[in-house]
Amino acid sequence: MRNFAMDLALGDCVASLGSLGHGEVADLYSSATVLGVPSVWPESVGMVGPEPMAHGLPVIACRAGGIPEWLVDEETGLMGETKDVAGLAAKF
């Protein structure tokens, strides 16, 4: 992932933090403005969205897998269509 970020000239914008404890993750949530979930994977119910939402962090995600079960567009967060890069970017 580091090499991919460097290839995209995003090396200064992307950090690889490795494994973090719950307190460290909570600190990251409190310092963030929004969490983007551009997933295309049809996971049933992941915690990548609900966990930060429980910390008060707004979430913007793609309509994939179980995401519509925990995110209601323009009510509990913002949702774009899967693989619609421009549409998802417009939500930010």
Secondary structure as GFF3:
##gff-version 3
##sequence-region A 1 92
A	DSSP	alpha_helix	2	7	.	.	.	ID=ss1
A	DSSP	alpha_helix	22	31	.	.	.	ID=ss2
A	DSSP	beta_strand	35	37	.	.	.	ID=ss3
A	DSSP	alpha_helix	50	54	.	.	.	ID=ss4
A	DSSP	beta_strand	59	62	.	.	.	ID=ss5
A	DSSP	alpha_helix	67	70	.	.	.	ID=ss6
A	DSSP	beta_strand	78	80	.	.	.	ID=ss7
A	DSSP	alpha_helix	85	91	.	.	.	ID=ss8
###
